Amino acid sequence: MNVFADFNERIRKAVEGLDLKSSDGGALDFGRMAVEPPRDPSHGDLATNAALVLSKTAGQNPRALAERIAAALKADPDVEEATVAGPGFVNLRLRNSYWHGYLRDLVRLGVDFGRSDMGRGAKVNVEYVSANPTGPMHVGHCRGAVVGDTLANLLAFTGHDVTKEYLINDAGAQIDVLARSVMLRYREALGENIGEIPPGLYPGDYLVPLGRQLAVEYGDGLLKMPDEEAMEIVKDRAIHAMMAMIREDLALLNVHHEVFFSERTLHANNEQAIRAVIAELTMEGHIYKGKLPPPKGEKPEDWEDREQTLFRSTAVGDDIDRPLVKSDGQFTYFAADVAYLKDKIRRGFNHTIFVLGADHGGYVKRMEALARALGGDKLKLTVLLCQLVKLYRQGEPVRMSKRSGDFITLREVVEEVGRDPIRFMMLYRKNDAPLDFDFAKVTEQSKDNPVFYVQYASARCHSVFRQANEQFGSVPNAREELCADAQLLTEESEIALIRKLAEYPRLIEQAAQSLEPHRLAFYLYDLASLFHAQWNRGTDNPDLRFVKVTDPQLSYARLGLVQAVLDVITSGLGLIGAEAPSEMR
């Protein structure tokens, strides 16, 4: 069902029929040959660079070779016209009968249209969000959550074996701060006047209920315990409570991870997991004792000119070797990263993807180097960085600060604008570009609000079927019956809509291959625009309406086209994690 892959194969066979040879007498390399939509739709339905990429090795003039290829393709029964443009592009216009058959197949497949086995079952781990378990999710976490979740959906839809993962950062200093903050709320629940929250602790009111729970359960017992024992209890309870809150917040956004990996497990049993992987890397020559040069520019106060245990990351593509042990003998945070990536390799992943905030830019090279050291050519590692989301209300910026307690929670945003606008708009810019999110604009019912425009197309599709049922009493239930007379669709705008639908499988595969889920949001908006334009034509000209009362057969054919639009919008919105509504209110 990928028209571009189909014609890539047809063009290859046409070229092979020309009996061309490469300059060394061997077969031609078709690896760089592409078939894609022409930049200008007036040039045709498909365009190929076959002559341009094959001419040199075949010893042919590119334009002359393009003429030969075009002549060969004219013999294809589905090709109406083959022309040569520019230095050697071949443009194809397909017969309407091809598009009619394509529409029948599309409607038969329904929401599975566009699904493929491109990934061939490759195991992919997508880790995203992974916010510190120190409080509720805020709007700053939205983008990575949506990008990671949609990307995972796309990869699964294209035949990859995908695991959605969340790393619980429950072993760092922030957990000590969290526990001390909870202890303060616990003392407050016991009746103590704690005054203002000291600087450095989390002041948010979200910790008050946990403090009260501990007071009910333990009375003043935690205060009578040794501090270390009490803090361990509070840490465990705080992490559990915060992760329950985070799961609930993510569920509101329709984000559901399959694996929640605790960083603390890497430090269990005297940090056995970390020690084991460092020992392995040492045996392979990736670890050594040495000194790091001082940082360029101003020397930080805590920089030490001392021998350290270092990962030889410069040998595998990094800018600087990375320390694994602190001056107090404890492992660095990067040492835990080493053990964590090794764990993913043990779980059999071929590709591991990290979706991180833009402030993790320095994390990329060291992780890529680590993947080369641990996995060699068997492991692909990709880090996607999501730029900040700037939040506005009525055009005025809204400031957030997790530490001050003055922040906009994810829950508040979902309750105000809804899940679907958030998920769609977080994809309406590429992940590495800044994004402005305005509460007013994402709830506006106009063409300027992309999510409304796409969902409105879905609602209009459903309304067409309701209208048809009212006019005809009923419409065919079987999908095949809807498109039985697809040949009655002869309007250029109808064929253009089928052509746009035919781009979907290619778009899905490209978005998955390039790890760019934003492409899906843009495509859905373009498809919705074409559909709304066709609706408007029917408003101006009754003969173009989807339901033409005087011609049931033509109406059924047009209903098949509407069904195809609805299926693709439903599929695309489903991958984004949004709904395709049957009506809008």
C-alpha positions as CSV (number, residue, x, y, z in Angstrom):
1,M,0.0,0.0,0.0
2,N,3.0,2.3,-0.2
3,V,2.6,3.8,-3.6
4,F,6.1,5.2,-3.5
5,A,7.7,1.8,-2.7
6,D,5.5,0.2,-5.4
7,F,6.7,2.5,-8.1
8,N,10.2,2.4,-6.9
9,E,10.1,-1.3,-7.7
10,R,8.4,-0.6,-11.1
11,I,10.9,2.0,-12.1
12,R,13.8,-0.3,-11.1
13,K,12.4,-3.0,-13.3
14,A,11.9,-0.5,-16.1
15,V,15.6,0.6,-15.9
16,E,16.7,-3.1,-15.7
17,G,14.8,-3.6,-19.0
18,L,17.1,-1.0,-20.6
19,D,20.0,-3.4,-20.2
20,L,22.3,-0.7,-18.7
21,K,25.6,-1.6,-17.2
22,S,27.8,0.2,-14.7
23,S,31.2,1.4,-15.8
24,D,32.9,-1.7,-14.3
25,G,30.4,-4.0,-16.1
26,G,28.4,-4.9,-13.0
27,A,24.8,-4.3,-12.0
28,L,23.6,-0.8,-11.3
29,D,23.3,0.4,-7.7
30,F,19.7,1.5,-7.1
31,G,20.3,2.4,-3.4
32,R,20.1,6.2,-4.0
33,M,17.1,6.1,-6.3
34,A,14.0,7.7,-4.7
35,V,10.4,8.1,-5.6
36,E,8.5,10.9,-3.9
37,P,5.8,13.5,-4.4
38,P,6.9,16.3,-6.8
39,R,7.4,19.7,-5.1
40,D,4.8,21.1,-7.5
41,P,1.6,19.0,-7.7
42,S,0.9,20.3,-11.2
43,H,4.0,18.3,-12.4
44,G,2.3,15.0,-11.6
45,D,1.7,12.4,-8.9
46,L,5.2,11.0,-8.5
47,A,8.8,12.1,-9.3
48,T,12.0,10.0,-9.4
49,N,15.6,10.9,-9.5
50,A,16.5,7.6,-11.2
51,A,18.3,9.0,-14.2
52,L,20.2,11.5,-12.1
53,V,21.7,9.0,-9.7
54,L,22.3,6.2,-12.3
55,S,23.6,8.2,-15.2
56,K,27.2,8.6,-14.1
57,T,27.8,4.9,-13.4
58,A,25.9,3.9,-16.5
59,G,27.9,6.3,-18.7
60,Q,24.8,8.1,-19.9
61,N,23.7,11.7,-20.2
62,P,21.2,12.2,-17.4
63,R,18.5,13.9,-19.5
64,A,18.9,11.3,-22.3
65,L,18.6,8.5,-19.8
66,A,15.6,10.1,-18.2
67,E,13.9,10.2,-21.7
68,R,14.6,6.5,-22.0
69,I,13.2,5.7,-18.6
70,A,10.1,7.9,-19.2
71,A,9.5,6.0,-22.5
72,A,9.7,2.6,-20.7
73,L,7.3,3.7,-18.0
74,K,4.7,4.8,-20.5
75,A,4.1,1.1,-21.1
76,D,2.9,0.7,-17.5
77,P,-0.9,0.3,-17.6
78,D,-1.2,2.6,-14.5
79,V,0.9,5.4,-15.9
80,E,-1.1,8.0,-17.8
81,E,1.9,10.3,-18.5
82,A,5.6,10.3,-18.0
83,T,7.6,13.5,-18.6
84,V,11.1,14.7,-18.1
85,A,11.9,17.8,-16.2
86,G,15.0,19.8,-15.4
87,P,18.3,18.0,-15.6
88,G,16.8,14.6,-15.6
89,F,13.8,14.1,-13.2
90,V,11.0,11.9,-14.4
91,N,7.5,12.9,-13.4
92,L,4.6,10.5,-13.5
93,R,0.9,11.1,-13.6
94,L,-1.1,8.0,-12.8
95,R,-4.4,7.0,-14.2
96,N,-7.5,7.7,-12.2
97,S,-8.2,3.9,-12.3
98,Y,-5.1,3.4,-10.2
99,W,-6.3,5.8,-7.6
100,H,-9.7,4.2,-7.5
101,G,-8.2,0.8,-6.9
102,Y,-5.9,2.3,-4.3
103,L,-8.9,3.8,-2.4
104,R,-10.7,0.4,-2.4
105,D,-7.6,-1.2,-0.8
106,L,-7.3,1.6,1.7
107,V,-10.9,1.4,2.9
108,R,-10.6,-2.4,3.2
109,L,-7.6,-2.0,5.5
110,G,-9.2,0.7,7.7
111,V,-7.1,2.0,10.5
112,D,-4.4,-0.6,9.8
113,F,-3.6,1.4,6.6
114,G,0.0,2.6,6.9
115,R,1.1,-0.2,9.3
116,S,4.2,-2.0,8.1
117,D,6.9,-4.5,9.1
118,M,9.7,-2.1,8.3
119,G,11.2,-2.7,11.8
120,R,11.3,-6.4,11.4
121,G,10.9,-7.0,15.1
122,A,14.0,-5.0,16.1
123,K,13.9,-4.4,19.9
124,V,13.8,-0.7,20.7
125,N,13.9,0.9,24.2
126,V,12.4,4.4,24.3
127,E,13.1,6.1,27.6
128,Y,11.3,9.4,28.2
129,V,10.1,11.8,30.9
130,S,12.2,10.2,33.7
131,A,11.5,13.3,35.9
132,N,13.0,13.2,39.4
133,P,10.4,11.8,41.8
134,T,10.3,14.9,43.9
135,G,6.8,16.3,43.0
136,P,4.0,16.4,40.5
137,M,4.6,16.6,36.8
138,H,4.7,20.2,35.5
139,V,4.1,21.5,32.0
140,G,7.8,21.5,31.3
141,H,7.6,17.7,31.3
142,C,4.9,17.6,28.7
143,R,7.0,17.9,25.6
144,G,9.4,15.0,26.2
145,A,6.4,12.9,27.4
146,V,4.5,13.4,24.2
147,V,7.5,13.2,21.8
148,G,8.7,10.0,23.4
149,D,5.3,8.4,23.6
150,T,4.3,9.2,20.0
151,L,7.7,8.1,18.8
152,A,7.3,4.8,20.6
153,N,3.8,4.4,19.0
154,L,5.2,5.1,15.5
155,L,8.0,2.5,16.0
156,A,5.5,-0.1,17.1
157,F,3.2,0.7,14.2
158,T,6.1,0.1,11.8
159,G,7.0,-3.3,13.1
160,H,9.5,-2.6,15.9
161,D,9.3,-4.4,19.3
162,V,9.1,-1.4,21.5
163,T,9.5,-0.9,25.3
164,K,8.4,2.3,26.8
165,E,10.6,3.0,29.8
166,Y,10.8,5.5,32.7
167,L,14.0,5.7,34.8
168,I,13.2,6.5,38.4
169,N,16.0,8.8,39.6
170,D,15.7,7.6,43.1
171,A,19.4,7.4,44.2
172,G,20.6,11.0,44.0
173,A,21.0,13.9,46.4
174,Q,17.5,15.2,45.4
175,I,16.0,12.2,47.2
176,D,17.7,13.3,50.5
177,V,16.3,16.8,50.0
178,L,12.9,15.3,49.3
179,A,13.0,13.2,52.5
180,R,14.1,16.2,54.6
181,S,11.2,18.2,53.1
182,V,8.7,15.4,54.0
183,M,10.1,15.2,57.5
184,L,9.4,18.9,57.9
185,R,5.8,18.4,56.8
186,Y,5.6,15.4,59.2
187,R,6.6,17.5,62.1
188,E,4.1,20.1,61.0
189,A,1.4,17.5,61.0
190,L,2.3,16.6,64.6
191,G,1.6,20.2,65.6
192,E,5.0,21.8,65.3
193,N,5.2,25.3,64.0
194,I,7.8,24.9,61.2
195,G,7.7,28.5,60.0
196,E,8.9,29.2,56.5
197,I,10.4,26.3,54.5
198,P,14.2,26.6,54.6
199,P,16.0,27.4,51.4
200,G,17.0,24.3,49.5
201,L,14.0,22.2,50.5
202,Y,10.8,21.6,48.4
203,P,8.2,24.0,49.6
204,G,5.2,22.7,47.6
205,D,2.0,21.9,49.4
206,Y,1.9,18.6,47.6
207,L,4.0,17.1,50.4
208,V,1.5,18.1,53.2
209,P,-0.7,15.0,52.7
210,L,2.3,12.7,52.9
211,G,3.4,14.4,56.1
212,R,-0.1,13.8,57.6
213,Q,-0.1,10.2,56.5
214,L,3.2,9.6,58.3
215,A,1.9,11.3,61.4
216,V,-1.2,9.1,61.5
217,E,0.8,5.9,60.9
218,Y,3.8,6.6,63.2
219,G,2.7,9.2,65.6
220,D,5.9,10.8,66.8
221,G,7.7,7.5,66.4
222,L,9.9,8.7,63.5
223,L,11.3,11.4,65.7
224,K,12.4,8.8,68.3
225,M,14.2,6.6,65.8
226,P,17.9,7.1,64.8
227,D,17.9,9.7,62.1
228,E,19.3,7.3,59.5
229,E,16.6,4.7,60.2
230,A,13.8,7.3,60.0
231,M,15.2,8.8,56.8
232,E,15.2,5.5,55.1
233,I,11.5,5.0,55.9
234,V,10.7,8.5,54.8
235,K,12.6,8.1,51.5
236,D,10.8,4.9,50.6
237,R,7.4,6.3,51.4
238,A,8.2,9.6,49.6
239,I,9.4,7.9,46.4
240,H,6.4,5.6,46.4
241,A,4.0,8.5,46.9
242,M,5.7,10.8,44.3
243,M,5.8,8.0,41.7
244,A,2.1,7.3,42.3
245,M,1.4,11.0,41.7
246,I,3.6,11.0,38.6
247,R,1.8,7.9,37.1
248,E,-1.5,9.6,37.7
249,D,-0.3,12.8,36.0
250,L,1.1,10.9,33.0
251,A,-2.2,8.9,32.7
252,L,-4.1,12.2,32.4
253,L,-1.9,12.8,29.3
254,N,-2.5,9.3,28.1
255,V,1.1,8.3,28.7
256,H,1.6,4.8,30.1
257,H,5.1,3.3,30.5
258,E,5.7,-0.4,30.5
259,V,8.8,-0.4,32.6
260,F,9.7,1.8,35.6
261,F,13.4,1.1,36.2
262,S,14.7,2.1,39.7
263,E,18.2,3.6,39.7
264,R,18.5,2.4,43.3
265,T,18.7,-1.2,42.0
266,L,22.0,-0.3,40.4
267,H,23.4,0.6,43.8
268,A,22.1,-2.5,45.6
269,N,24.4,-5.1,47.1
270,N,27.3,-2.8,47.5
271,E,26.7,-1.4,44.0
272,Q,27.4,-4.7,42.5
273,A,25.9,-3.8,39.0
274,I,28.2,-0.8,38.7
275,R,31.3,-2.6,39.9
276,A,30.7,-5.5,37.5
277,V,30.4,-3.3,34.4
278,I,33.4,-1.2,35.4
279,A,35.4,-4.4,35.8
280,E,34.3,-5.5,32.4
281,L,35.3,-2.2,30.8
282,T,38.6,-2.3,32.6
283,M,39.4,-5.7,31.2
284,E,38.6,-4.3,27.7
285,G,41.0,-1.4,28.2
286,H,38.3,1.3,28.5
287,I,39.1,2.2,32.1
288,Y,42.4,3.7,33.5
289,K,43.8,5.8,36.3
290,G,44.8,9.3,35.3
291,K,44.3,13.0,35.6
292,L,41.9,15.3,33.7
293,P,43.1,18.7,32.5
294,P,41.3,21.7,34.0
295,P,38.2,22.9,32.2
296,K,38.7,25.6,29.6
297,G,38.0,29.1,30.9
298,E,37.5,29.8,34.5
299,K,38.5,26.9,36.8
300,P,35.7,25.8,39.1
301,E,36.4,25.9,42.9
302,D,35.8,22.2,43.3
303,W,38.2,21.1,40.5
304,E,40.9,18.8,41.8
305,D,44.3,18.1,40.3
306,R,44.3,14.4,41.3
307,E,44.4,10.9,39.9
308,Q,41.0,9.5,39.1
309,T,39.3,6.4,37.8
310,L,38.4,7.4,34.2
311,F,36.4,6.1,31.3
312,R,38.5,6.4,28.2
313,S,35.6,7.9,26.3
314,T,37.8,10.0,23.9
315,A,38.8,6.7,22.3
316,V,35.2,6.2,21.3
317,G,34.2,9.6,20.1
318,D,33.8,11.8,23.2
319,D,35.5,15.2,23.8
320,I,37.0,14.3,27.2
321,D,37.4,11.2,29.3
322,R,34.8,10.9,32.0
323,P,35.4,10.3,35.8
324,L,33.7,7.3,37.4
325,V,34.7,7.7,41.0
326,K,34.4,10.9,43.2
327,S,37.1,12.1,45.5
328,D,35.2,10.5,48.5
329,G,35.3,7.1,46.8
330,Q,31.7,7.1,45.7
331,F,30.7,6.4,42.1
332,T,29.7,9.4,39.9
333,Y,26.3,9.7,38.4
334,F,27.9,8.7,35.1
335,A,29.0,5.4,36.6
336,A,25.3,4.6,37.2
337,D,24.6,5.5,33.6
338,V,27.2,2.9,32.5
339,A,25.5,0.2,34.5
340,Y,22.1,1.2,33.3
341,L,23.0,1.1,29.7
342,K,24.6,-2.3,30.2
343,D,21.4,-3.5,31.7
344,K,19.6,-2.4,28.6
345,I,22.0,-4.4,26.5
346,R,21.5,-7.4,28.6
347,R,17.7,-7.1,27.9
348,G,18.5,-7.5,24.2
349,F,17.7,-4.0,22.8
350,N,19.1,-3.2,19.4
351,H,18.4,0.5,19.7
352,T,18.0,2.6,22.8
353,I,16.5,6.1,22.6
354,F,16.7,8.7,25.3
355,V,14.3,11.7,25.1
356,L,15.7,14.4,27.3
357,G,15.4,18.1,28.0
358,A,17.6,20.6,26.2
359,D,19.7,21.1,29.3
360,H,21.1,17.5,28.8
361,G,23.0,18.5,25.7
362,G,26.3,17.6,27.3
363,Y,25.0,14.2,27.9
364,V,24.9,13.2,24.3
365,K,28.5,12.5,23.3
366,R,29.4,10.6,26.5
367,M,26.4,8.3,26.1
368,E,27.2,7.7,22.4
369,A,30.8,6.9,23.3
370,L,29.6,4.6,26.1
371,A,27.3,2.8,23.6
372,R,30.3,2.2,21.3
373,A,32.3,0.8,24.2
374,L,29.6,-1.5,25.6
375,G,27.8,-2.5,22.4
376,G,30.1,-1.9,19.5
377,D,28.2,-2.2,16.2
378,K,25.4,-4.2,17.8
379,L,23.8,-1.3,19.7
380,K,22.4,1.9,18.3
381,L,22.0,4.8,20.7
382,T,20.1,8.0,20.0
383,V,19.5,11.0,22.2
384,L,16.7,13.4,21.3
385,L,16.7,16.8,23.0
386,C,13.5,18.7,23.5
387,Q,13.7,22.4,23.7
388,L,11.8,24.3,26.3
389,V,8.1,25.0,26.2
390,K,7.2,28.6,26.9
391,L,3.8,28.8,28.5
392,Y,1.6,31.8,27.9
393,R,-1.8,32.9,29.1
394,Q,-3.5,35.6,27.1
395,G,-0.1,36.4,25.6
396,E,1.5,36.9,28.9
397,P,4.3,34.5,30.0
398,V,3.7,32.2,32.9
399,R,6.7,31.5,35.0
400,M,7.4,28.2,36.8
401,S,9.8,27.1,39.5
402,K,9.6,23.6,40.9
403,R,11.7,24.5,43.9
404,S,9.7,27.5,44.9
405,G,6.4,25.6,44.7
406,D,5.1,28.3,42.2
407,F,4.6,26.2,39.1
408,I,1.9,25.1,36.7
409,T,1.3,21.4,37.1
410,L,0.6,19.1,34.2
411,R,-2.7,18.2,35.8
412,E,-3.8,21.9,35.8
413,V,-3.0,22.3,32.1
414,V,-4.9,19.1,31.2
415,E,-7.9,20.1,33.2
416,E,-8.0,23.6,31.6
417,V,-7.4,22.8,27.9
418,G,-7.8,19.0,27.7
419,R,-5.4,16.2,26.9
420,D,-5.7,16.2,23.1
421,P,-4.7,19.8,22.5
422,I,-1.6,19.3,24.6
423,R,-0.5,16.1,22.9
424,F,-1.1,17.5,19.4
425,M,0.5,20.9,20.0
426,M,3.6,19.5,21.7
427,L,4.3,17.9,18.3
428,Y,3.5,21.0,16.2
429,R,7.2,22.0,16.2
430,K,10.2,19.7,15.8
431,N,11.5,18.6,19.2
432,D,14.8,20.6,18.9
433,A,12.9,23.9,18.2
434,P,11.4,26.1,21.0
435,L,7.7,25.9,21.4
436,D,5.2,28.5,22.6
437,F,2.0,27.1,24.2
438,D,-0.8,29.6,24.8
439,F,-3.9,28.4,26.7
440,A,-6.2,30.7,24.6
441,K,-4.9,29.6,21.2
442,V,-5.0,25.9,21.8
443,T,-8.7,26.0,22.7
444,E,-9.7,28.4,19.9
445,Q,-12.2,26.9,17.4
446,S,-10.6,28.0,14.2
447,K,-8.3,26.9,11.3
448,D,-5.5,28.6,13.2
449,N,-5.8,26.0,15.9
450,P,-4.3,22.8,14.3
451,V,-5.7,20.3,16.8
452,F,-9.2,21.7,16.5
453,Y,-9.0,21.7,12.7
454,V,-7.9,18.1,12.5
455,Q,-10.5,16.9,15.1
456,Y,-13.2,18.9,13.3
457,A,-12.4,17.0,10.1
458,S,-13.1,13.8,12.0
459,A,-16.4,15.1,13.3
460,R,-17.4,16.3,9.9
461,C,-16.7,12.8,8.5
462,H,-19.1,11.3,11.0
463,S,-21.7,14.0,10.2
464,V,-21.5,13.0,6.5
465,F,-22.5,9.4,7.4
466,R,-25.3,10.7,9.7
467,Q,-26.6,12.8,6.9
468,A,-26.4,9.9,4.4
469,N,-28.4,7.7,6.8
470,E,-31.0,10.3,7.1
471,Q,-31.3,10.8,3.3
472,F,-31.1,7.2,2.2
473,G,-32.4,5.4,5.3
474,S,-29.2,3.4,5.5
475,V,-25.8,3.2,3.8
476,P,-23.8,0.0,3.0
477,N,-22.3,-1.6,6.1
478,A,-19.6,-3.4,4.2
479,R,-16.5,-1.3,3.5
480,E,-16.1,-3.0,0.1
481,E,-19.6,-1.9,-0.9
482,L,-18.8,1.8,-0.2
483,C,-16.0,1.8,-2.8
484,A,-17.6,-0.6,-5.3
485,D,-18.2,2.3,-7.7
486,A,-15.1,4.2,-6.8
487,Q,-14.6,4.9,-10.6
488,L,-17.4,7.4,-10.3
489,L,-15.0,9.7,-8.5
490,T,-13.7,11.8,-11.3
491,E,-13.3,15.3,-9.9
492,E,-9.7,16.4,-9.7
493,S,-10.2,17.5,-6.1
494,E,-11.4,14.0,-5.2
495,I,-8.4,12.4,-6.8
496,A,-6.1,14.9,-5.0
497,L,-7.6,13.8,-1.7
498,I,-6.8,10.1,-2.5
499,R,-3.3,11.1,-3.5
500,K,-2.9,12.8,-0.1
501,L,-4.2,9.7,1.7
502,A,-1.6,7.7,-0.3
503,E,1.2,9.7,1.3
504,Y,0.4,8.3,4.7
505,P,2.3,5.0,4.7
506,R,5.5,6.8,3.4
507,L,5.0,9.5,6.0
508,I,4.7,7.0,8.8
509,E,7.9,5.1,7.8
510,Q,9.8,8.4,7.3
511,A,8.7,9.7,10.7
512,A,9.8,6.4,12.3
513,Q,13.1,6.2,10.5
514,S,14.1,9.8,11.2
515,L,12.6,9.7,14.8
516,E,10.6,12.8,14.0
517,P,7.0,12.4,15.2
518,H,6.2,16.0,14.5
519,R,5.8,15.0,10.8
520,L,2.6,13.2,11.7
521,A,1.0,16.3,13.2
522,F,1.8,18.4,10.1
523,Y,0.5,15.7,7.7
524,L,-2.8,15.4,9.6
525,Y,-3.3,19.2,9.4
526,D,-2.6,19.1,5.6
527,L,-5.0,16.2,5.1
528,A,-7.7,18.0,7.2
529,S,-7.2,21.1,5.1
530,L,-7.9,19.2,1.9
531,F,-10.9,17.6,3.4
532,H,-12.4,20.9,4.6
533,A,-11.7,22.4,1.2
534,Q,-13.7,19.6,-0.4
535,W,-16.5,20.1,2.1
536,N,-16.6,23.8,1.2
537,R,-16.7,23.1,-2.5
538,G,-19.9,21.1,-1.8
539,T,-21.3,24.1,0.0
540,D,-20.8,26.2,-3.1
541,N,-21.7,23.6,-5.6
542,P,-24.4,21.0,-4.7
543,D,-23.1,18.6,-7.3
544,L,-19.9,18.2,-5.3
545,R,-21.5,17.4,-2.0
546,F,-20.5,14.1,-0.4
547,V,-24.2,13.2,-0.2
548,K,-25.9,13.8,-3.5
549,V,-29.5,12.8,-2.9
550,T,-30.3,12.2,-6.6
551,D,-27.3,9.9,-7.1
552,P,-27.0,7.2,-4.4
553,Q,-24.2,5.3,-6.2
554,L,-22.0,8.4,-6.5
555,S,-22.8,9.3,-2.9
556,Y,-21.7,5.8,-1.7
557,A,-18.4,6.2,-3.7
558,R,-17.9,9.6,-2.0
559,L,-18.7,8.0,1.4
560,G,-15.9,5.6,0.7
561,L,-13.6,8.5,0.3
562,V,-14.9,10.1,3.5
563,Q,-14.4,6.7,5.3
564,A,-10.8,6.7,4.1
565,V,-10.2,10.2,5.4
566,L,-11.7,9.2,8.7
567,D,-9.6,6.1,9.0
568,V,-6.3,7.9,8.4
569,I,-7.2,10.8,10.8
570,T,-8.3,8.2,13.4
571,S,-5.1,6.3,12.9
572,G,-2.8,9.3,13.0
573,L,-4.5,10.9,16.0
574,G,-4.3,7.5,17.7
575,L,-0.6,7.4,17.2
576,I,-0.3,10.9,18.6
577,G,-2.4,9.7,21.6
578,A,-5.5,11.8,20.9
579,E,-9.0,11.0,20.0
580,A,-10.9,11.3,16.7
581,P,-14.2,12.7,17.9
582,S,-17.6,11.9,16.2
583,E,-18.8,15.4,17.0
584,M,-17.5,18.7,18.3
585,R,-19.3,20.8,20.9
